[in-house]
Amino acid sequence: MPRDRRYYCVYIMGSLSGTLYIGVSGNLHQRVFQHKFHHFVGFTNRYDVVRLLYWESYDDVHRTIGREKQLKGWSRAKKITLIERRNPHWVDLAREWYPWMEREEGRDASTAR
């Protein structure tokens, strides 16, 4: 029986202070959720990296990992240019993925306090 086609994403997350994080996931929706709710102690938790700013999908995990390594090797300026080509206003692309996530006064983990 043929398996469903898999997709893998390389993505860029950012904090409100401008910190960028590049990662890979086979389930972008779940991985962004983990970032937003700080499920893991580490870089993204420490720097409050909770906004999905950019992503690409591939059907080959090796190409995805190769692209991740390529992006991580780029200068910050080049990463910003990539983000702004598709997302010029740095909108959280996952802002509507978790509508129940909103906190008091209409804020969520992606908006300033």
PyMOL commands that set and color helices and strands:
alter all, ss='L'
color gray80, all
select helices_A, chain A and resi 28-36+43-46+61-73+76-86+99-101+104-106
alter helices_A, ss='H'
color red, helices_A
select strands_A, chain A and resi 8-14+20-25+51-58
alter strands_A, ss='S'
color yellow, strands_A
deselect
rebuild
show_as cartoon
